[in-house]
Amino acid sequence: MQTLVIAGAVIVLMIAGILLISSDIKKRELRVRNNMRKSYGGIPKEQERDYDCIPIYWNEIKGRIPEDEKIDDITWNDLEMEKIYERISNGNSFIGEQVLYAQLHQLPRELRQLDEFEKKVRWMDENEDARVNIQYDLWNMGKQDVKYYVPMFCANLEEQKMENIWVYRLLQVSMILLLILAVIFRGPLAVAAGVNFMVNITLYGLVKAKYEVQLGSLAVITVIIRLCTNLKKDAQFPTELISDQVKNSIDDLAATARKAALLHQKKQASRSGDPVGMIQDYLIGATLWDFIQYDRIIRELVRCRQAFDLVYKFAGELDMAITVGSFRRSVPGWCIPEFTEDKSLLMEEIYHPLVNEPVKNSLTMNRNLILTGSNASGKSTFIKSAAINTIFALSIHTCLADRMQLPDAIVVTSMSMRDDVVGGESYFITEIKYLKRIVEKSGEGRMVICMIDEILRGTNTKERIAASEAVLRYLNRKKCLVMVATHDLELTKRFAGDCNMYHFSEKLGEQDVNFDYKLKNGVSNSSNAIDLLEFVEFPKEIVAEARKLVAGK
């Protein structure tokens, strides 16, 4: 009787423990889902980003992207696109972070891709409950470092195959045959079977540590395929949001995913610390089934590599669509871009994504433009705004403006030069190399939108004006729209009638300098370098000497 009471108490405690754990899991899930609802439409929290891991997907696919559909590294750095990425990125999974990072590097010519992406963004934004379900599934993938390396793993699948797989197959078959024969005939065959068993189990113990690293990547691949498979079967998820190519790819990968899941489950059981599970792992391991199954899965993935590439991108785009929808709600105005075949860039109430309480500006640009203005008046911010929103239009189908109309074009900039001490190049050499790539790209088929901040400022005035004029006249004859910010008023005189002229200006108060950051027609004749020295309280004798020198000229 006492034994039954103790057994009953143990069972009750076990049930209570299971219910408690289940309750905690449900509370945690509810908390996560509520946070997802609240954070949608908010500004992403500042956090450390691992730029060793996030770019891996982009690094693996960029070789397959045409050169005239990519943002080059100079433009990416000029526009501080990593900060832009962080302002947008509110993703739930590693895969969403990677696909967004890659997408911001691309300016696709096929606009149908943008239409398909827009459908995903709108559906996610309009269906909160379904969106949160998908967010939760994506969040469950996690963001552990090893998962970011899946694209690299898949790009090198041939290297992941088991070496000398025929040896494992031979040892597997020989052990099974020897065991059967030992049961029938016994004697020496039983000894041979035992020796074969010990060889297999020793080999398994030696090799499994290496292959289990790759098994982690297979587990991630399985989760991605299952997520997409479940969405394909989900009656709530519109079938038109999954292309026929992706649907076929999901089907092609289903059997491989089941095999990988079975292998992963076996490994999880062996890692649980349960002695029975560990013994079972080695007993099955002695058959070398794990290695043979692993090699079979890798070979199937090699055959279906293109299918998995499509599924990986699709899963990432789901997360990216949620991120872009959230980004749109977090900004003080946005629009869907319009595309034109004209050589024209129209921007109404455009602004920079990183500026709090931005001042918006409008501009219609159908020929090249020279922008003047004093220091800190807003020239650089404006041309960066134009460049960034052109990239946004073709990458995330979202512009921070009331209206934006643009041609099919790539974006190239020359802005943030500095001396290359390590490479031994001067500021001027760096700058002319930046400009040379713009000149080279302008001779190609696709239109080029160029943004140049302070053209050729690294050389003397006379040659700077002459070289700048020659470069700009060359670009005027090409399929380009060029926006140049400069302090050289002589340059504006030489292009009067050939380029549109705009400027930014400021008002000087008794104790401060007021910038309105509004774009105005014409050329600026003001300069404020000495006023700014005075404003930041340089010694009075320095300010006075500077004014004297200017007046003397």
N, C-alpha and C positions, 0 to 999 in steps of 0.2 A: 504493500500500500504506500509506504513511504517513498519507494522508488517511483511509483506512478505520480505521486505529488510533485517530486523533484523534476521528473520528466515533463509534467504539465507546466510547471513554473518556467522551465527552460524554453518550452515552446511558446508560452505567452510572452516571455521576454524577447524572444527572437521575432515574433510577429510585431510586438511593439516597436522594436528597433527598425524593422523594415518599414513600418508605417511612418515612423519619425523621419527616417531618411527620405522616404518618398515625399513626405510633406515639405521637407527642407528643399528638395529638388524642385517641387512645384512652386514654392515661394520664390526661389532664386530665378526660375524661368519667368514668373510673373513680373518680378522686379526688372529683369533685363528687358522684357517686352515693353514695360511702361517707360523705361528710359529711352527706348528706341522711338516711341511715339513722341516723347517730349523733345528729344534732340533733333528730330526731323525739322528742318527749316532753321536750325540754329547755326551759329558760327562754330566751326570745329575747334575743339580745345587744343591749346598748345601742347605739343608732346614731342618727344625725341623721335625722329624718323631715321630708320636704318637705310642709308643710301648705298650700302653695300648690297643689300637684299632687294629693295624695291625695284631697281633698274634691271634686274636679271632677265625678266621676261622681255623687256625692250631690247636688251643686248642680244638676245637669242633670235629675235624676229627681224631686227632692223636691216639685216642683210637681204631680206626678201622684199623690202619696201623700195620702190623706185626712188632715185635720188631727188626727183622733183616733187616728191610727196613727203619729204622729211624736213623737220626743223633742224638746222645744223647746230653744233655745240656752241658756236660763237653767239648766234641769235638767242639760244636757250639761256646762256649766261648773261648776255646783255639785258635781257628782259626779266632777270631774276625769276625764272620760271619755277624753280623749286619752291620759292615763297608763294607763288601763285598756286602751285599744286597743293601746298599745305592749307591754303585758304579754302580750296574746294574740297579736299579729301576728307570725307567723313565716313569712309567705307567700313563695312562690317568684317571684311575678311582680307587675308593677304592677297587673294586673287583679284579682288576689286581694286586694291591699291596698285597692283602691278599693271592691270589693264588700263586704268585711268592714266597712270604715268606714261605708258606707251602711247595712248591715244593723244595726249597733249603734245607729243613729238611728231604727230602726223597731220598732213593736210591732204586728205584723199581727193582724188579727182572725181571719183564715182559718188555723186551726190545722193544716189539711192540709198547708200549706207546710212546717211544722215537721216533720211526719212524713216528707215527701219528703226534706228536708234530712238528717234523722237516718239515713235509709238510706244516703246518700252517706258520711256520717261513719263509720258502722260498716263499710261495705265498704272504705273507704280504710284504716281501722285494722287490719282483719283480713287484708288482702292486700298485704303489704309490697312484694313485687317489682313488682306492677302499679302500686302507689302511687308507687314510686320512678320508674318509667317516665313516669308522668304528671307528677310533680314535675320531672323533667328537661326534659320538653317545655315546661312552664310557665316553668322557669328560663331556657330558651333564648330566651324572649320578651324578657328583659331588663327593666331598670327605668329606661331613659333618659327624661329629662323629657318629650320630645316624645310619648312613647307614652301618658302620662297624659292628654293632651289629646284623645285619640280620641273620648271621649264628647261633648266640645264640638264637635269637627269634625262628628260625625254629627248633632248637634242643629241644626247650621246648614248642612246639605247644599245647600240652595237657593243659598246664597251662594258655594258652592264650584264651581258650574257655570262653564264657560268662557263669558266674555262674547262676544257676537257670533259664536256658533259657526257661523252661516250663512256668515260671511265665510271661515272656514277651509275649510268644505265647498266653497264656490265656488272658492277658490284651488286646492284639491286636485283637483277635477274638471277645472278649466281646464288645469292643468299636465299632467294625464294625457292629455287630449284633444289638446293642442298637441304633446306629444311623439309621439303616434301619427301626427298629421297631418304633423309635421315629417319623420318617417321616410318617409312616403309621398310628400309633395310638396316637402319641403325649402324652400330659399329663405327668405323672410321669416318663415315659420312657425317655422323653427328658431330665429331670433332671438327671436321672441315667446316660444317655449318656454324659451329661456335666461333671458329677462327674468323670466318667471313663476317659474322655478326660483330665481333670485337673490332675488326678493321673498319667496318662501316660506322660504328658508333664513335670510334676515335676520330675518324675523318670528319664526321658530322660536328663533333665538339671543336675541332680545329678551324673549320671553315665557316661555321654559322655566324660567328661574331662579325665577320666581314660582310656577309650577305644580309644580315639583319639591318645594317645601315640603309641599304637599298630598299629593304622591305618597308621602311618608314615612308619612302616616296611612293611606293605602290599603294600603301594605305590611303595616302592623300588623293592619289589618282582615283581610287575606288570611291571615295566620298564625293568627289567632283562629278563622276559619272552618275552616281546614285541621285545626287541633287537634281541633275538635269533629267534623269529618267523619271523621277517623281513628278517634276513639273510637266513633263510630256504627258503623263497619265492624269494630272490634276484637271478635273473638269472646270475649275474656276479660272485656270490660267488660259488665256486665249491662244488657240493653236496657231494663229497667224503671227504671233510673236516669236515663234520658233520656225526658222526656215526649213525647207525640205532637206537641205544639206545637213543641217544640224540634227534633224530627226533621224535621218539615215545613219549618221555617225553614232548617235546614241544607241541605236539598234545594233550596229556593228560591234560596239564595245561592251554590250551587255554581258555576254558569256565570259569575256576576259575579266570584267569587274567581279563577277560571282566567284571566279577562281581566286582572284587576289583577295577577296573578302574572306574566303575560307582559310587561306594561308595566314592571313593577318589574325584571324580569330584564334587559330592554333597557337600562334606566337604570344598573343595576349594572355592566354591561359597559362603558358609556361612562365610568364613574367609575374604572375600574380603572387608568387611566393608559396603557393600551395604545393606541398611535397608530391601529392598525387599528380598534379599537373606537370611538374618538372619531370617525374618518372615517365609519364605518358609522352612528354615531348621527346625524350631520348629514345624511347622504344619505337615511336613512329619515325624519329630521326634516323634510326638505324636502317630503315628501309630506303633512306635517301630520297623519300617522296618529296620533301620540302624543296630540295635543290632542283629536282627534275620539274616539279610544278612551277617553281620560280622561273626557270629557264624557258618553259613553255609560255608563260605569261609575257615575258620580255619579248620573245619572238612574235607573239601575237600583237604586242604593242608596236613593234617595228613595222609589221604589216599594216597596222591601223594608225600609224603616226599622224597622218593628215586628218583622220577622223578625230583623234584626241585634240589636235590643235584647234579644230573648230569648236569642240565641246568646251575646251579650256577658255577660249575667247568668249563664248556665249555665257558661261557662268560668270566671268569677270564683267561682262557688259551688264548683266542683271544688277550686280552691285554698283557698277558705275552709273546706271540709270537712276538708282535710288539716290546716289550721291549728287548727281546733277540736279535732280528734282529738289533735293534739300537745299542745294546751293542757290537755286533760283528763288526759293522762298526767303533766303537769308539776306538778299541784296535789295537796295532801294530802287530797283527797276531793271527790267531785262526785256529782250525781244528775241524772236526767232529771226535769223538772218534771211535776207532776200538775195538772190544771185542774179547777176546780169552778164550779158556778153559784151557790154560796153566797157571802155577803158575809163571807169568811173568808180569812185569810192564815196558813198554818202553815209554820213554819221550824224545822227540827231541825238543830242543830249547824251553824249558818250562820256564815260568816266573810267577811272583806274580801279581795279578790284581791291587794292591794298590801302586805298585812301579812305580814312574815316570821314564822314560828312563831306563827300567829294563835291567839287564844283564841276558841273557838267558843261560840255561845249558841243557845238554843232559845226559841221563842215561838209561841203560838197567839193570833192577833189577830182577834176577831170583832166588835169595836167599837173606837171611837177610844181612843187611848192617850196618856198623858202620861208623859214620861220625865224623871226628875230625877237629880241627882248633881253632885258637885263638879267643878271644873275638871280637865281631862285624865283623867277617870275612864273615858271610853270612849263617852259618849253619841253624839257626832257620828259616830264610826266605826261604831257599831252601826246608826244610822238610814241611813247611807250603804250599809252592807252589805245592808240590807233592800231599798233602792232599786235598787242595782246588780244584785242577784240577781233581782229582778223583771224588770228589763230583759234580763238574760241569758236568763231563761226564755223570753221571747217573741222574742228575736232570734237567739240561738245554741243554744237548746234545751239549755242546760247551766246548772246551779245549783251553787254552791259550798256544799253542805250535804249532810247525810245524807238529808234528805227535804225537799221543798218543794212545797206545794200552794197554789195561788193562783187568784183569779177572773180573768175576762177584764177587764183594766183597763189604763189608761194610768198613767204615773208622772209626778208633778209635784212639784218641790221648791222650797223657799225657804230658802237657807242662807248663801251667801257674798256678802252685800251689802257695798258700800263706797260712799263718797261719789263721785259722778260730777262731778269738777272741771270737765271739758270741757263736759259737758252742763248744768252749773249746778244739779244736783240733790243734795239732802242725802241722808244715809244713810236717814233716815226715809221720805222720798219714794220712794226706790228700793225700800225694803222694802214699803211699802203697794202699790206697783205690782206687785211680785212676788206678794203675797197676792191682789190683785184678779184676777189671771189664774187663780189656783187657784179662787177663788169662781166665776168665769165658767165654767171648765171643769166644775165640779161640777154645773152646771145642765144639762149635755149628757147624751146617752144612755148613753155608756160609763162604767163605774165608774171612779173616780179614786182612786189610792193616793197620798196626800200625805205628804211628809216636810218638817217645818218645824223649823228649828234656832233656838231663842231667838226666839220670836214677839214682834214689835214691841218690840225692845230699844232702838230709836232714839228713844224719847220718855219722858216722865216717868212715875213709877211708877203714880200713880192712874189716869191715862188709859190707860196700857199695859194694866193689868189689865182695865179696863172694855172696851176695844176688843178685846183678846185673847179675852175671854169671849164677846163678841158674835159675833166671827168663828167661834170654835169651835162655838158653839151653832148657828149657821147651818149649818156643815158637818156637824154631828151629824144634821141633818134631811135631808141629801142622800145621794146614792148614793156615799158616800166611805168610805175607811178612812184615818184621819189619825193620824200619829205625830208628836208635838210634844215637843221637848226644851226644857226651861226651868229657870231658877233661881228662878222666882217661885213660892214655896210657897203664897202666897195663891191662885194660880190653881188649884192642886191641891185646895184646900179647897172652892172653888166648884164643882168638877166631881166631888166625892166621890160615888160611886154612878152617875155618868153616863159616866165613862171608866175604863178600866183604868189602874192606876198601877204603874210599875216604876221601878227606879233602879239606878245604879252607885255604888260606894263605894270607899274606900281605907282602909288601915291606916297610922297614923303611927308610925314607929319613932323612936328617939332621934336618928338622923342621916339618916333618909331618909323618903320617902313611898312606900308599896307599893300599887300598883294591881293588883287581880286581874282586872279587866275582865269580870267575870261579872254577868249580868243577874239582878236580884233583885226579888221582889214588894214592893209598897208604895212609900212616898215617902221620899226621902232627906232627913234633917234636918241633914246635915253640910255644912260649907263648909271650904275649905282654902286660900283665897286668901292668907291671912297665912302659913300654914305653908309654902306654896310660895315666898313671898318669902324666908322664912328658909332654905329648902332650897337656893335658888340663891345664898345668901350676900349678900342685901341688907345694907346697914349695920344694925347692931344697933339703933341709935336709931330707925330707920324702923320696924322690926318691933315694937319696944316701943311706940312711939307708936300704931301701928295697933291693937295689942291693947288699949291703954288706951282708945282711942276706942270700940272695940266694947264693952268692959266698961262704959263710961259710958252707952251707950245702954240 
